[in-house]
């Protein structure tokens, strides 16, 4: 069997439970965004040395396949198919809360940079937001598992605190944006 099937040469692909659909279908776009996110997590793993964090990222990679299975099997009412559960969300929330207590909330926005691991985790956060937007587009045409959307929303928050923690571990200071050419009214009044 060859890796290429030539089925997609006409701009269509097979979608679980739906037969052949166009490659620009919102479901395919959402799957692509999930795949990009999962690949970016794999790249981030190349730069994360903390074993506990590595284990968490590996769990998230597996969870993203469960999100994809949940999305793909949306049209099927088969309880034997993997679905994102409330426990997935609760696990992320507990991890976020634990890190939030250590880090505290920043008073301003922070720039997505710092260590290599932190920078890749920020990229994962941004990719998660893209996946979320893609899933919302699908939600406008199909009835999605609402827990799936909550999971993806929490996942971006999770990557945010992971990125901050990666910087803190190496004492890299967070940097707030500098708004150039912004005139502060109080400063102008002093002149």
TAVEN-V974750 format. One record per residue. N is the residue number from 1. PHI is phi in degrees with one decimal (* if undefined). Layout:
n & phi
N & PHI
N & PHI
This chain:
n & phi
1 & *
2 & -95.9
3 & -69.0
4 & -95.5
5 & -110.5
6 & 70.2
7 & -63.7
8 & -79.5
9 & -61.0
10 & -99.8
11 & 83.8
12 & -123.4
13 & -148.1
14 & -81.4
15 & -126.6
16 & -47.8
17 & 80.8
18 & -125.3
19 & 76.6
20 & -84.3
21 & -136.7
22 & -67.5
23 & -70.2
24 & -95.8
25 & -62.7
26 & -56.1
27 & -67.6
28 & -70.1
29 & -59.7
30 & -65.0
31 & -62.6
32 & -63.5
33 & -65.4
34 & -65.7
35 & -65.5
36 & -60.2
37 & -62.0
38 & -63.4
39 & -66.1
40 & -67.3
41 & -62.3
42 & -58.7
43 & -66.9
44 & -60.1
45 & -59.7
46 & -65.5
47 & -117.3
48 & -99.7
49 & -100.3
50 & -65.1
51 & -62.6
52 & -62.5
53 & -65.6
54 & -59.0
55 & -61.4
56 & -64.0
57 & -64.7
58 & -65.2
59 & -62.0
60 & -63.0
61 & -58.6
62 & -66.3
63 & -60.0
64 & -65.5
65 & -67.5
66 & -69.7
67 & -60.7
68 & -61.5
69 & -65.7
70 & -62.1
71 & -65.2
72 & -65.0
73 & -96.1
74 & -53.5
75 & -77.6
76 & -106.1
77 & -101.2
78 & -118.3
79 & -67.0
80 & -81.6
81 & -85.7
82 & -66.1
83 & -130.5
84 & -71.9
85 & -112.7
86 & -58.0
87 & -62.1
88 & -60.8
89 & -66.3
90 & -62.6
91 & -62.8
92 & -64.5
93 & -61.6
94 & -63.8
95 & -67.4
96 & -63.1
97 & -60.1
98 & -62.5
99 & -70.7
100 & -58.0
101 & -64.3
102 & -73.2
103 & -91.2
104 & 73.6
105 & -85.8
106 & -68.9
107 & -80.9
108 & -136.7
109 & -62.1
110 & -122.4
111 & -77.4
112 & -78.8
113 & -161.0
114 & 130.1
115 & -70.1
116 & -61.5
117 & -60.9
118 & -61.5
119 & -62.0
120 & -69.2
121 & -68.6
122 & -64.4
123 & -62.1
124 & -60.2
125 & -61.3
126 & -64.5
127 & -66.3
128 & -65.0
129 & -62.4
130 & -65.7
131 & -60.9
132 & -62.4
133 & -60.8
134 & -64.8
135 & -66.7
136 & -64.0
137 & -61.3
138 & -64.3
139 & -59.2
140 & -70.7
141 & -116.7
142 & -128.2
143 & -88.8
144 & -94.5
145 & -61.0
146 & -64.0
147 & -67.5
148 & -59.6
149 & -67.5
150 & -64.3
151 & -60.6
152 & -65.0
153 & -62.9
154 & -67.1
155 & -61.8
156 & -65.3
157 & -62.5
158 & -62.4
159 & -63.4
160 & -60.8
161 & -70.9
162 & -63.7
163 & -64.4
164 & -64.4
165 & -64.7
166 & -60.9
167 & -70.7
168 & -62.7
169 & -57.7
170 & -108.7
171 & 55.3
172 & -92.1
173 & -71.7
174 & -71.9
175 & -115.0
176 & -85.5
177 & -64.2
178 & -106.4
179 & -90.1
180 & -70.0
181 & 63.6
182 & -89.9
183 & -91.8
184 & -82.2
185 & -56.6
186 & -66.5
187 & -66.4
188 & -67.2
189 & -66.1
190 & -69.3
191 & -73.8
